[in-house]
Amino acid sequence: MDRRTFIAGVAPFLATPLAADAQQAGKVYRIGFLRAGPPPETYIEGFRQGLRERGYVDGGNVVVEFRSTDGSFEQLPRLVDELVRLKVSAMLASAAPAALAVKKATTSVPIVFVGVVDPVELGLVRSLRHPGGNITGLATTSDDFAGKRLELLRATVPRLQRVAVLWHPGNPTNPIQLKGAQAAARVLGVRLEPVSFQGPNDFGSADFDVAIKTVRDTDGLLLLESPLFTTYRARLAELAARSRRPAIYGQREYVDAGGLMSFGTDFNDLYRRAATYVDKILKGAKPADLPVEQPTKFAFVINLKTAKALGLTIPPSLLARADEVIE
């Protein structure tokens, strides 16, 4: 069922004095923002902040057109076509599925992707230094994060032997992430049990119950990154809670939804920096000349309330390493 979600009527950006090099008075730019699944508010606010810092006011000199699906990828091409017909000045593609859909649809609209794992391997860009074509953006570290999350889970559960890995086969970056987790598992002597979710229908009660049973048969849960999972983060945090197994995620939004721990890129900062790319493009820069950037800020967040509910004692060494502890 098509459940295209429009994030419309977004509250106007807070007005700030225009920077000295801001665009000429009277010029209004239209920016497309595309994602498979509604973007978390932290992503939107990061982008808003970055625009404000560069003198752009929504409803004034810029209009942001938000489009998203319900987490599935099938509707992305139609939404891309819709944004192209609006003659957007640039397109912000959130995560790999949206970036691939936009790149396939247009060679003329400048594209800035955000949060893409290994854009070179995916064929989005020729190289990080010289992306080529009409696309550039901000990547995330490739297979390293999945392995590091497994290490943190092992530090939380010293007797960790079997870990359920929730992954999305339809996401082109999940095999890359799974490869990193498998490499780390071999070093740690941990066995991984892949659990695949194909799309929104997999979150129905029957499939969800099967997933709970699978996770209960293991010692913990590692979640790979996918817009589909982010869309259903509250449901997935519930899966871990009902399975009574410690879980680690890639974004803090899962921890805010009741998850135990997260480690990964600070996406608020990543989307704030994406506004810099959009600004440069609006001022005449070509995506082919803008090198792809890697993340510079990371966050390790722990939810002590969830740990208590699971009967876990978080080691003091981990608490000391955390950027934020939710109590």
N, C-alpha and C positions, 0 to 999 in steps of 0.2 A: 504494500500500500504506500502511495506517495505521501510522505509526511514532511514535505519541504517546510523548513522553518525559516521564517523571515524575522530577523532581529531588526524590527523597524521602529521608528520613532525613538531612536537612541537619544538620550538626553544630550543637549548641546554641550560641546566642550566648553570649559570655563574660558572666558575671554581673557587674553593676555595681550600686552602691547606687542605689536608686530616687530620682528627683528629688523635690523637695518637693511638686511639683504632679502627681506621677504618679497613675495611675488608682487607684481604691479597691481595697484589698486583697481578693483573692478573685475579682476580675473577670478573665476570660480573653477576649481578643479573637482572632478568626480573620481573617487577612488573605490575600486571594487575590493571586497574582503570576502574570500571564499574559504569554506571549510566543510569537511564531511563530519557533521555533527556540530551543534551549537558551541561556539568557543566559550570557555570559562570566562567569567567576568574579569578575572585577573589579566587574561590575554588582551581583552578589549581595553581595559584601563591602561595597561602598559603602552599600547599603541596610541591611545588618547594622550597620555602624558608626553610621549615623544613628539606628537604633532603640536601640542601646546607649547612645548619648549622651542619649537621652530616657527612659532607665530601663526599657526593655522587654527582657524575657528570654524567649527562645524556649523553649517548654515550661513557662514560668511564667505570665506575664501576657499572652503573645501566642503564637500559633501561625501560622506562615506556610505557606500551601499553594501550592507551586510547580507550575505546569502549562505545558507547551510542546509544540509540534509538532516535526517534523523540519526545519522551515524553510518549509514550505508554509502556506497560509492557510486551506485548506478545512476543517481540523479545528478551527479556533478557535471557531466557534459551539457545538460540542458541549462543548468544555472550559469555555466561559463558563457554559453551563447547569449543568455539574457543580459549578462554584464557587458559583453562585447557590443551588443546592440545599443546599450546605454552610452556607448562611446566614452568609456572610462579612460582617464589619463594614465592610469597605472593600475595594476592588479596585485593585491596582497594575497598570496596563496598559503594557507595555514596547514602545514604538514604535507607529507609526500603525496597522498592521493590527490589532493587539490592541485598541487604543483604540477603533477603529471597531466592532469586533465586540462589545465590552462595551457601548458606548453604544447599539447597536442592540438588545441583549438585555434591558437593564434600565433603568428610570427611577427605581428606588428605592435600589439599592446605590450608595453614594458611590464615585466613580471618580477616581483620580489617574493621569494619564498621564505618561510620561517619554520624552524624546527624540523628540518629534513635530515634524516640519518643518511650519511654518505651519498650526497647528490651526484658525485662523479660515477660511482658504481651504478646508480639508477639511470644514468644517461641524461640527467637534467642539464649538466654543464660539462664542458670539455676538461676543465681543471679548476681548482679553487682559485688560483691566481688569475687565470684568463677564462672566465666562464663562457664567453662567446654567445652569439645569438641575442635574444631579447629577454634573457633571464639571469638573475643573480639572487643573492639573499644571504640568509644566516642558517648555517647547518648546526647539527648537534653531533657530539662525539659518537662515533659509529658503534662498534661492538663492545667498547670498554665498559659502558655503564651497566649493562646487564651482568657482567662479571663482577663488578664492584658491589652491585646490589646483593648478589649471591654471597659475597664475602661478608657483608654486613649482617645478612640473615644468619650466616654461620656463627658470627660473633654473638648474636642474640640467643641462638639455640646451639650450644656447643656440640650436642649429640646429633646434629642435623645429618641425616643420611639420605632421605628421599625428598625431593622437592617437586611439587606440581608447578608446571610452567604454563601459564595461560597465554596463548598466542592467537593471532588473527591471520590465518593463511591468506586472506584476501589483501592484506597490507603488504606491499612490496618490500618494506623495510624489516618486517618481522623475521624473515630468514637470516638477515644479517645480525639482528639482535640475538636470535637463538644460537647462532654460531658462537658468539661471544660468551653466552652463558654456558654452552657446552664445554668450551675451552677452560673456563674457570672451574666448572664442575669436576673436570678430570684432575686438575691440580688439587682441589679440595677433597677429592675422594667422595663426591656427592653424586647420587644418581638422579637424573631429571626425568619427570613423567609429563610429557607434553599433553595439554588439554586445549583443543582447538575450539574457537568460537567463530562462526562464519559471518554472522550478521545479527541484526536486531532480533530476529525470530528465535535465535539461540538463547535469548534471555527469558523465554517462556518457562513456565513452572516445571515441565517435564525435563527439559534440557538442563535447567538450573539445578534440579535435584540430583541429576547424574553428576554434574560438576561438583556439587557439595560432597557426594560420596567419594569421588576421585580424590578430592583435596583431603578429605578425612583419612584416607589411606596413606597419606604422606606426612612429613614432619613440618611442612611449611609451603608457602605459595610465593612464587615470583611472577609478577605481571609484566609482560612486555608492553611497549608503548604503541598505542594505536588510537586515532580519533574515535573509533567505535567504543573503545574501553573508557576513554575520558567522558564520553557522552553518558555512559551508564556507570559512572564511578560509584554512586551511592549503592547501586545494586551489587556491584562487585565487592565493595566493602562489607556488605551484608553477607555475601558468599563466604568470605573469610571468617566473619563473626559466627555464622551458623555452623561453620566447619570447625570452629574453635582451633584455628591454626594461625600462627604468625605469618604475616604477609608483608612484602615490601613492594613499593610502587615507584614510578618514575617522576611523578609530579605531586607537589604538596596538596593539590586539590583533593586527592584521595584521602589524605590524612585529615583534612578539614571535614570530609564526609564520614569519618569514623575509622579510617584505615590506620594501621599500626605505625608504619614508617615509610618515608620516601627519600630517595636520593637521586639528584639529577640536575639538569639545567634550570636556572632561575628564568622561567618563561616570561615573567613580567618584565624583566630586564631585556630579554631577547626581543619581545614585541616593541618595547620602547626604542630599541636600537633600529628596528625595522623602519621606523618613521624617518630615520636619518637617510636611509636608502631612497625612500619615497620622495623625500625633500630634494635630494640630489637629482633624481630623475625629472621631477617637475621643473627643476632649474636647468635642464638640458643635458644632463649626463646620460650616457648610454649604458644599459645593464652589462654589456659585453666588456666595458672598461672598469667595472666595479668588482673587485675580488670578493669571493665568498668569504664570510667571516665565520669563525668558530665561537662557541660560547665562552664567556669570560667570568661569569658568575654561576655558582652552583649552590645548592641548598640540601642539607640533611635535616629532616624534620621527624620528630618522634612524638607520638600521642601516648602519654602515660596513662590516660584514662582507659584507652583500649588495652594497653599492656596489663593493667590491673584486672580488667574483665576477663582476659585470657589466662590469668594467673602467672604472668611473666614478670620477672625482675630484670629490668634493663641494666646491663653492666655499667658501672660508673664511668669506665673508659669510653663507652659509646655516648653516654649523656654529655661527657665533656667535649666530644667531637661534634655534637649536634649544633646546628645553627639556630634551631628553635625547638623548644620542648613545650608541648601543649599539655596542660594539667587540668 
